[in-house]
Amino acid sequence: MNEPNPRDDQWKDMLRAVLGEAADEVIASMEAQGFDPSALARMSPSGPDMSVLMNQLRTMMSGGPGGPVNWQIAEQVARQTLTQEGVDTLTNEDVAGAKSNLELASLWLNLATSFDASRGPAQAWTRLDWLAHAQSTFRRMVEPVAKNLTAAFTRAMEEQMEQMPEEMKAMVGGQASTFMEQMMSTMTGMQFGAAFAQLAKQSFGSTDTGLPFVEGQTTALVPANIADFAEDLEIPVDEVFLYVAVREQAHARLFASSAWLRAYLLDTIEAWARDITIDMTAVEEQIRGIDMSQGMPEIDLTDVFTPVPTEAQQAVLTQLETILALIEGWVCEVTDLATVGHLPHAAALREMFTRRRATGGPAEMTFGNLVGLELRPRKLREAASFWKAALEKGDQDSREYLWSHPDLLPDSEDLDDPEAFFSSDESDLSTEIDDLLADIFAEEDAGHDPSGPEEPLPPTR
């Protein structure tokens, strides 16, 4: 009987040291496809067999087509993070309760807004369900900044090649850059997956962060997260569920009725992420502190984003903060109108959610640490006052009409002085709206997409 060669396990241990949590999956996949990682010890670094194995290893590490994030590993880490302390499940009562709350919330909103009710299904989700539904949008929002991070860390890591085991350096050979990019893809996959799981633990539904994580008109509640939130409140849990359901339905009506809004938000976030500046000094300091013998390191994104935005970035940031404030302010106002007389603690819940969003709740902080962007609607109270004034000076139809195009919405300065916005000569405003609609119809006739601007622009009156 052949004794196991200790050197065979050394190669597996070396792969675990370099790949960390991803190593066992890579090793199992290699063995399943007929490749023996221990055979690396008997191969020539420049031989054809080594080349084949390297190509296989790169493919496994990349999790599919190349990209800045290994999304296969990201999903695996997110799921493991959510399930390591137990899995939340849905009872028949949870599902029926979510649907009932969302349906009642929609009825209340019929009197608070002229936007049509969402036509999508009303659902209850587990945290794992939230992951599955939100993954596509989450990926779209974070991938541009991940690309910049991968490029920066790869450049810095190439300078640290001397810390790698000699066998691994020989195996990588002249493909160091490619290998490092794939290592970074694995690292960001692990880190983004952990952050994605935190969002899944904190989200009450599909839109409560102000971002529409789900395309279409589906409305959903995550009972486990709402119950956790309500646990420390001196408010009946049934009231909390209903209040959250009204907010979810209000968001759904707004995004469904303003066809341009979802793309506008996501395009604006992508514009920020594409142009984000990485502090190479902070990156190099992190890389110098990495000990590759301790496994796949975790990168700290806290200090790698240049703290002072460029002029172009500041414009995008102001635009994003304004639209988020307008969304949240509108949702607060219609939720207030819909719940008054129904929920005894509606005023307390409104103040609680306002503070949570204005100061940056757990979900906003998680996202901010991930992409260097605080999704805080800084002028939330001003925006709520604007929408209150819009109703007082007109009616629901005239208030909701402002959402028909981004150019009709107030800008950041208008939120500071809503009276000036509404005191404009009505005939001038009417002419301006007519001219805008004429331009939109002209674009449509010419074959252009009238749903929104190709590039996000700050909303102007």
N, C-alpha and C positions, 0 to 999 in steps of 0.2 A: 504494500500500500504506500503510495507516494505521500511523503510529508509535505504539508503546505509550505511554500517558500515565503519566509517573512518579507522578502523584498517585494513580493506581489502585493501584499497589503500596504506596503509603504506608498505605492503609487496611488492607491485608493485614498489613503490618508492625505497625500499631497493634494489630490483633487478636492478633497473636503476642505483642506486648509485654504485653497484658493477660491472655491465656489461657495463655501458655507452651506446654507440650507438647500441650495439648489443641487449640491453635488450628488446626493443619493438618487435623485430623479435622473440626473445625467448618466450616472453609472448604471442604473437599472435599465435605462433606455438603450445604452450602448450594448449591454449584455444581451438584451432581448433581440437586438438586431445582429448578433453574432460577433460583436467587438468585445474583446477582453481588456479592460483598462490595465490589468497587471501586465499585459503583453508590452506595454510601453517600455518596461524595463529592459526588454530584450531587443528593442528596435533601434535602428540607427536614426539619429535626429534628422538626417538628410535623406533617408530612404523613402521609397514610394509608400510603404505601409504606414509610416508616420504621417505622410501627407494625407492619406485617406482618413486616418483617425482624426487628424486636426480638422479636416473639413467636416467630419461627422460631429465633432465636439462643438465647432462653431455653429453648426445648424441647430444643435440641441440647445445651446446657450441662447440663441437668438429667438427661440420659440416661434419660428416661422419666418416670414420675410423680414428683412432688416428694418431697424427702427431704433429710436432713442430709448425706448422702454420695452423690456421683455414683459409683454402683457400676459403671457401664460403664467409666468412666475408671480406677477402682480395679483392676478386673480387667485392663485393658489395661496399666497400670503394673506390676502384679504379674507378668504374663507377660513383659513386656519385661525386668524386673529379673532374672528367672530365666533368660532365654534370651540375654542380652547376652554372657555369658561361655561360652556353649555349652549345649546341652540334654542332660540325662542321659537315656539310653535304657535299655530293658530287653531283655536277651537272653533266649533260651529258657532258658538256664542260670539267669539271675536269677529268672525266674518259677518255675521248678521248685524252685529252692533255697528261695525264700520259702515256697512251699506246703509243702515237706518240713519245714522248720524249724517252721512253725506247727502242722503235724500232730503232729510229735514232741513239741513243747511241750505240746500238749493232752493227749497220753498221759501225760506226766510229771505234769501237774497233776491227773490223775484220782486220784492217791494223796495229794495235798496239800490238796485241798478237796472238800467235798461238793456244791459248786455244779455244776450241769450244764454240759457243754461248750457252747460257742457253736455255734449251728446255721447261722450265716452262712458265706458263702464266704471262703476264705483267699486273699489276693491280694498281688501285688507292685505297687507304685505308683512312678511317676516323681514328681518334685516338682510337675510340672504336674497330674498326676493328683490329688495331695494337695490342690492348690488347688481343683480342681473339686469334690472330695468334701467339703471343709471349709468352702466359701464360705458356705453357708446358716447354719451355726452361728456362724461368725466374725462374720457380719453381725448376727446376733441379739445377740451379746455386746457389740459396740462401738457399735451405732447409738444407744442411749440417751445415751451420753456425747458422741457426735458431735452430737447435737441441742443439748445444752447448749453445746458449743464453738462451734457455728455461730451460735447466738443471741448469745453473748458477743462473738465476733469481728465479727459483722455490725454490732452496735451501735458498736463501736469504729471499724470501717472506714468507716462512714457519715460520721464526723467527718473522715476523710481524703480526702473526695471532691475537694478542691481540688487534689490531686496528679495527678488524672487528666487526660489530654489534653482540651482544650476540645471537640474534636469528639465524644469519647466522652461527656463530661458532657452535651452537647446531645442526643446520641442517647438516653442514659438518661432524661433529663428528670425527670419526677416519679415514675419507677419505680426510684429509687435503691435502696430497701430490697430490692425483689425481685431486682434485678440483683446486689446485694451478697450476698444469701443464696445465689444460684446460683454466684457466684464462690467463695464459701466452700465450697459443696458440691463444686466442682471441686477446690479446694485440699485438702480433707479426703480426697477420692477419691484424689488423687495420693499423699498421705501414708499413708493407711491401706493403699493398694495396695502401697506399698513395704514397710510393716511386715508385711503378709500374706505377701509373698514371703520375708521373713526367717524367718517361722515355717515356711514350706514347706521352707526350706533346713536347718532345725534339727530337724524332727520325724522321729522314727524310725518312727512308725506313726500309728494313729488316736487314741491315748489317752496317749502317753507323758508329756505335760505334766500328766496327772491330769484333763484335761478331755476329755469324749467328743465329739470334733469330728464324728463320723459317727453318725447315727441308725440303729438297727437292730443287727444282730449281726455285721456284717462285721469281719473282722480283716485287717490289712494291714501290710506292712513297706515302707519306702522304702530300698532297697538302697544308693543313692548316699549318703544321709546316714549310714547305719550304717557304710559303708566309710570315709567321711571321719573319723568319730568313732574308728574302730578303728585308723586309720593310725598314730597316735602312741602307741598302747598296746603294751606288751610282753606282749600276750596274743594267741593265735591268733585270726584274724578269724572263723573258724568258731564259736569259743566265744562271741564277742561277739554274732554273729547269733543263736545259739540262746538266749542269755540275754535279749536284747531280745524274741525271739519268745515266751518264757515270760511276760515282763512284759505283752506285748500281749494274750496269751490270758487272763492272770489278770484284767486290766482288763475284757476282754470278758465273762468269766463273771460278774464282780461286777455290772456294769451291766445285764446281761441278767437276772440273778436278782433284782436289787433294782429293781423296775420304777419306783419313785418317785425313784431316785437322780439320774438324768440331769436330769429337770425341776427337781429341788431345787437342783442345782448352778447350772444356767443361770438359774433364777429369782433365786437369791441374787446372782449377778453383775449381773443386770439391776437388782435393787433398789439395789445400790451405784451403778451407773452413772446411774440416774435421779436420785439425790439428791446427786450429786457437786457440789461447790461450785467455781466458777471464780474465780480471783484476777483481778479486772478490772484492777487496777493493772499486773500483769504482762502482761496482754493489751494494754492501751493502750501500754505501753512497746514491745512488739513492733510494733504497728501504726505507731507513730511512726517506727520505723526502716525501714519498708518503702519501697522505691523501685519504684513501679509501672512505671517505664520499663525496668526490668531483667527483666521477665517475671513469670510467676506465682511469687510467693514461697513459700518453705517455712516453715511455722509450727513453732515450737519448743514442744513440749508439756511440756518438762522442769519449768518453773516455774509453769505456769498452774493447776495443781490445788492448792487450798488444802491446805497440809501437815498441818494438825491436823483430823482428822475430827470430825464432830459426835458426840454421844452415840449417836444412832441409827445413824450410819455405823459407829461403833466396834463396836456390837453385831453388825452385818452382817459386818464384817471378822473379828471373832472367830469367828463362825459359819462363815464361809467357810474360814478357816485351819484350824479344827478338822475340818471334813469332808474337806478336802484331806489333812490329816495322817492321818486315819483310813483314807482310801482308799490313800494311799501306804504307810502302815505295814502294812496288810493285804497289799498287793501284794508288799512286801518279804519279809514272813514266808512267804507261800505260795510265792513264787519261790525263796526259800532252801530250803524243804522239797522243792520239786520238782527242784531242780538239784543238791542234795547227792549226792555219789557219781557224778554224771554229768559235771560240769564242774569240772576241777581249779582253775580260777581264779574260781569262783563267789563266794567270800568277798571277793576283791579287787574284783570287779565290783559286788557289793552295796554295799560301802563307797564306791565311786566314784559310783554312782547316788544313794546317800543324801546325800553331800556336794553333788552337783550339784543335787539338788532342794531341800535344806535351805538352801543359800546362794543359790539363784536361778540357774538355768542360763540359757543364751542365750535360749531361748524365753520363759521367765518374765520376763526383763528386757525383751524386746521388747514383750510384752503390757503390762507395768507402765508403760513409757514411753508407751504408746498410750492407756491409760485411767486412769492414776494408781492402779493396783491391783496390788500385788505378790502374785502367786499362789504364795507360798511357804508350804509346810506347816511352820510354825515348830516345831511339836512333833512332828516326824516320828519322832524316836527314841523319844519317850515313847509315841507311838501304836503303834510296832512292839512295844515292850515290853508294851503293853496286850494286843495280839492274841496275843503269845506266852503271856501269863498266861491268856488266855481258853481257849487250847488245853490248857494244863496243868491247869486247874481243871475242864475238861469234855472235850469232844471236838469234832470238826469240825462236827457238826450243831449243837451248842449255840453254838459260835463264830459260825457263819454265820447262826444264828437272830437274832442281834443286828442283822443288816442288814435284817430284815423290815419295820422301821418306824423312822423317825428318832427317835421318842421312846424307843426301846430302846437307842440308842447312848449312849456316854459323852459328857459335855460337856468343855469345856476343863479345868475343875477336876478332873474324874475322871481325866484323863490324867496329872495330877500325882501322883495317889494311887490307882493301879489296885487296890491291895489293899483299900482301903475300898469300892470299887465291888463287888468280888467277895465281900467279907465280909458283905454284907447278908444278913439272914435269908432262907434259901431259900424258906420258905413265903410270906414277904411278897413276895418277887420273883415267885413263881409267881402269887400273887393279883393282883399289879400287871399281869402279862402277860395273865392271863385277863380282867381288867377292860378292858384296852386292846383286846384282840381282840373283846370283846363290843361295845365302842363302834364299832369298825370295821365289824362285821357289821350293827350297827344303822343306821349311815350308809348302807351298801350297800342295805339293805332300804328305806331311805327315799328311795333314788334318787340319793344323793350319790356322788361319785367317791372311793373309799377309797384310791386309789393314793398320795396324799400331801396335805399341807396346801396350801390355796390360796395362802397367803403363806408364804414360807420363815421358819421359826421356829428358834431355836437348839435343837439336839437336847438333850433332857434325859432323864435316866434315869427 
